[in-house]
């Protein structure tokens, strides 16, 4: 079960780590684009879940 506590840990630990790894990749590489889009998607998903819970 995905809880708000788990969302906080995913946001606090997972997304910054993904963005840090993306910065190490060469500019314009497909892996960098996929990783940054996945991080943005995760942020949008977290924001939508929190917004719809109120």
N, CA, C and O atoms as a GROMACS GRO file, in nm:
protein
  216
    1UNK      N    1   0.084  -0.117   0.000
    1UNK     CA    2   0.000   0.000   0.000
    1UNK      C    3   0.089   0.124   0.000
    1UNK      O    4   0.185   0.133   0.077
    2UNK      N    5   0.056   0.218  -0.086
    2UNK     CA    6   0.133   0.341  -0.097
    2UNK      C    7   0.072   0.446  -0.005
    2UNK      O    8  -0.043   0.485  -0.023
    3UNK      N    9   0.147   0.490   0.092
    3UNK     CA   10   0.097   0.588   0.187
    3UNK      C   11   0.164   0.722   0.164
    3UNK      O   12   0.257   0.733   0.084
    4UNK      N   13   0.116   0.824   0.232
    4UNK     CA   14   0.179   0.956   0.221
    4UNK      C   15   0.320   0.952   0.275
    4UNK      O   16   0.408   1.024   0.227
    5UNK      N   17   0.342   0.869   0.374
    5UNK     CA   18   0.477   0.853   0.429
    5UNK      C   19   0.571   0.797   0.323
    5UNK      O   20   0.684   0.844   0.308
    6UNK      N   21   0.525   0.698   0.249
    6UNK     CA   22   0.606   0.640   0.141
    6UNK      C   23   0.629   0.742   0.030
    6UNK      O   24   0.739   0.748  -0.025
    7UNK      N   25   0.529   0.820  -0.004
    7UNK     CA   26   0.546   0.924  -0.105
    7UNK      C   27   0.653   1.023  -0.064
    7UNK      O   28   0.732   1.069  -0.147
    8UNK      N   29   0.656   1.056   0.064
    8UNK     CA   30   0.759   1.147   0.114
    8UNK      C   31   0.898   1.088   0.098
    8UNK      O   32   0.991   1.159   0.060
    9UNK      N   33   0.912   0.961   0.127
    9UNK     CA   34   1.043   0.898   0.111
    9UNK      C   35   1.083   0.887  -0.036
    9UNK      O   36   1.200   0.908  -0.070
   10UNK      N   37   0.987   0.854  -0.123
   10UNK     CA   38   1.019   0.849  -0.266
   10UNK      C   39   1.062   0.986  -0.315
   10UNK      O   40   1.158   0.998  -0.391
   11UNK      N   41   0.991   1.088  -0.272
   11UNK     CA   42   1.026   1.223  -0.314
   11UNK      C   43   1.156   1.271  -0.256
   11UNK      O   44   1.235   1.337  -0.324
   12UNK      N   45   1.181   1.238  -0.130
   12UNK     CA   46   1.300   1.286  -0.062
   12UNK      C   47   1.426   1.212  -0.104
   12UNK      O   48   1.533   1.272  -0.114
   13UNK      N   49   1.414   1.084  -0.130
   13UNK     CA   50   1.533   1.003  -0.161
   13UNK      C   51   1.547   0.969  -0.309
   13UNK      O   52   1.658   0.971  -0.363
   14UNK      N   53   1.438   0.939  -0.374
   14UNK     CA   54   1.446   0.890  -0.511
   14UNK      C   55   1.463   0.996  -0.617
   14UNK      O   56   1.547   0.982  -0.706
   15UNK      N   57   1.384   1.100  -0.609
   15UNK     CA   58   1.385   1.201  -0.716
   15UNK      C   59   1.515   1.280  -0.719
   15UNK      O   60   1.571   1.296  -0.828
   16UNK      N   61   1.567   1.331  -0.606
   16UNK     CA   62   1.696   1.401  -0.614
   16UNK      C   63   1.810   1.312  -0.661
   16UNK      O   64   1.900   1.357  -0.732
   17UNK      N   65   1.807   1.186  -0.623
   17UNK     CA   66   1.911   1.094  -0.669
   17UNK      C   67   1.902   1.074  -0.820
   17UNK      O   68   2.004   1.069  -0.888
   18UNK      N   69   1.781   1.062  -0.872
   18UNK     CA   70   1.764   1.047  -1.017
   18UNK      C   71   1.812   1.171  -1.091
   18UNK      O   72   1.875   1.160  -1.196
   19UNK      N   73   1.784   1.288  -1.037
   19UNK     CA   74   1.829   1.412  -1.102
   19UNK      C   75   1.980   1.427  -1.092
   19UNK      O   76   2.043   1.481  -1.183
   20UNK      N   77   2.040   1.381  -0.983
   20UNK     CA   78   2.186   1.386  -0.971
   20UNK      C   79   2.252   1.294  -1.072
   20UNK      O   80   2.353   1.330  -1.133
   21UNK      N   81   2.196   1.176  -1.091
   21UNK     CA   82   2.250   1.083  -1.190
   21UNK      C   83   2.231   1.140  -1.331
   21UNK      O   84   2.318   1.124  -1.417
   22UNK      N   85   2.119   1.205  -1.354
   22UNK     CA   86   2.092   1.264  -1.485
   22UNK      C   87   2.194   1.373  -1.518
   22UNK      O   88   2.232   1.390  -1.634
   23UNK      N   89   2.237   1.447  -1.417
   23UNK     CA   90   2.336   1.552  -1.441
   23UNK      C   91   2.472   1.494  -1.480
   23UNK      O   92   2.551   1.561  -1.546
   24UNK      N   93   2.499   1.372  -1.438
   24UNK     CA   94   2.626   1.309  -1.471
   24UNK      C   95   2.628   1.252  -1.614
   24UNK      O   96   2.735   1.228  -1.669
   25UNK      N   97   2.512   1.232  -1.671
   25UNK     CA   98   2.503   1.177  -1.806
   25UNK      C   99   2.531   1.286  -1.910
   25UNK      O  100   2.510   1.404  -1.883
   26UNK      N  101   2.577   1.247  -2.027
   26UNK     CA  102   2.604   1.346  -2.131
   26UNK      C  103   2.476   1.416  -2.176
   26UNK      O  104   2.368   1.356  -2.180
   27UNK      N  105   2.487   1.543  -2.209
   27UNK     CA  106   2.371   1.621  -2.253
   27UNK      C  107   2.316   1.563  -2.383
   27UNK      O  108   2.392   1.530  -2.474
   28UNK      N  109   2.186   1.551  -2.390
   28UNK     CA  110   2.122   1.502  -2.510
   28UNK      C  111   2.115   1.351  -2.522
   28UNK      O  112   2.062   1.301  -2.622
   29UNK      N  113   2.165   1.279  -2.425
   29UNK     CA  114   2.159   1.133  -2.434
   29UNK      C  115   2.017   1.085  -2.406
   29UNK      O  116   1.944   1.146  -2.328
   30UNK      N  117   1.977   0.976  -2.470
   30UNK     CA  118   1.842   0.924  -2.447
   30UNK      C  119   1.817   0.884  -2.301
   30UNK      O  120   1.707   0.903  -2.250
   31UNK      N  121   1.919   0.830  -2.236
   31UNK     CA  122   1.902   0.789  -2.095
   31UNK      C  123   1.876   0.911  -2.007
   31UNK      O  124   1.795   0.904  -1.914
   32UNK      N  125   1.942   1.021  -2.036
   32UNK     CA  126   1.920   1.143  -1.957
   32UNK      C  127   1.779   1.196  -1.977
   32UNK      O  128   1.713   1.237  -1.881
   33UNK      N  129   1.732   1.195  -2.101
   33UNK     CA  130   1.595   1.241  -2.128
   33UNK      C  131   1.493   1.154  -2.058
   33UNK      O  132   1.398   1.204  -1.999
   34UNK      N  133   1.512   1.023  -2.065
   34UNK     CA  134   1.418   0.931  -2.001
   34UNK      C  135   1.418   0.950  -1.850
   34UNK      O  136   1.312   0.952  -1.787
   35UNK      N  137   1.536   0.964  -1.791
   35UNK     CA  138   1.546   0.978  -1.646
   35UNK      C  139   1.485   1.109  -1.597
   35UNK      O  140   1.415   1.110  -1.496
   36UNK      N  141   1.509   1.219  -1.669
   36UNK     CA  142   1.451   1.346  -1.627
   36UNK      C  143   1.300   1.346  -1.645
   36UNK      O  144   1.228   1.404  -1.564
   37UNK      N  145   1.251   1.283  -1.752
   37UNK     CA  146   1.106   1.274  -1.771
   37UNK      C  147   1.041   1.186  -1.666
   37UNK      O  148   0.929   1.214  -1.621
   38UNK      N  149   1.109   1.082  -1.625
   38UNK     CA  150   1.055   0.995  -1.519
   38UNK      C  151   1.051   1.069  -1.386
   38UNK      O  152   0.955   1.055  -1.310
   39UNK      N  153   1.154   1.149  -1.358
   39UNK     CA  154   1.155   1.227  -1.233
   39UNK      C  155   1.044   1.331  -1.236
   39UNK      O  156   0.976   1.351  -1.135
   40UNK      N  157   1.025   1.398  -1.349
   40UNK     CA  158   0.917   1.496  -1.360
   40UNK      C  159   0.782   1.428  -1.347
   40UNK      O  160   0.692   1.481  -1.282
   41UNK      N  161   0.767   1.313  -1.408
   41UNK     CA  162   0.642   1.238  -1.396
   41UNK      C  163   0.614   1.197  -1.252
   41UNK      O  164   0.499   1.201  -1.208
   42UNK      N  165   0.718   1.158  -1.180
   42UNK     CA  166   0.700   1.120  -1.039
   42UNK      C  167   0.657   1.241  -0.956
   42UNK      O  168   0.571   1.229  -0.869
   43UNK      N  169   0.718   1.356  -0.983
   43UNK     CA  170   0.677   1.477  -0.911
   43UNK      C  171   0.532   1.514  -0.941
   43UNK      O  172   0.457   1.550  -0.851
   44UNK      N  173   0.493   1.504  -1.067
   44UNK     CA  174   0.354   1.534  -1.103
   44UNK      C  175   0.257   1.435  -1.041
   44UNK      O  176   0.148   1.474  -0.998
   45UNK      N  177   0.295   1.309  -1.036
   45UNK     CA  178   0.209   1.208  -0.974
   45UNK      C  179   0.192   1.234  -0.824
   45UNK      O  180   0.081   1.224  -0.772
   46UNK      N  181   0.298   1.267  -0.757
   46UNK     CA  182   0.292   1.298  -0.614
   46UNK      C  183   0.204   1.421  -0.592
   46UNK      O  184   0.121   1.422  -0.502
   47UNK      N  185   0.222   1.524  -0.674
   47UNK     CA  186   0.142   1.645  -0.660
   47UNK      C  187  -0.006   1.617  -0.685
   47UNK      O  188  -0.092   1.671  -0.616
   48UNK      N  189  -0.036   1.532  -0.784
   48UNK     CA  190  -0.176   1.499  -0.814
   48UNK      C  191  -0.240   1.420  -0.699
   48UNK      O  192  -0.354   1.445  -0.662
   49UNK      N  193  -0.167   1.326  -0.644
   49UNK     CA  194  -0.221   1.245  -0.534
   49UNK      C  195  -0.248   1.334  -0.414
   49UNK      O  196  -0.353   1.322  -0.350
   50UNK      N  197  -0.157   1.422  -0.383
   50UNK     CA  198  -0.176   1.511  -0.267
   50UNK      C  199  -0.291   1.608  -0.294
   50UNK      O  200  -0.373   1.632  -0.205
   51UNK      N  201  -0.298   1.664  -0.415
   51UNK     CA  202  -0.404   1.759  -0.447
   51UNK      C  203  -0.541   1.693  -0.445
   51UNK      O  204  -0.638   1.752  -0.398
   52UNK      N  205  -0.550   1.572  -0.496
   52UNK     CA  206  -0.680   1.504  -0.499
   52UNK      C  207  -0.723   1.449  -0.364
   52UNK      O  208  -0.837   1.407  -0.347
   53UNK      N  209  -0.633   1.448  -0.269
   53UNK     CA  210  -0.669   1.394  -0.138
   53UNK      C  211  -0.741   1.496  -0.051
   53UNK      O  212  -0.794   1.462   0.054
   54UNK      N  213  -0.742   1.620  -0.095
   54UNK     CA  214  -0.807   1.725  -0.014
   54UNK      C  215  -0.944   1.757  -0.064
   54UNK      O  216  -1.012   1.843  -0.007
   0.00000   0.00000   0.00000
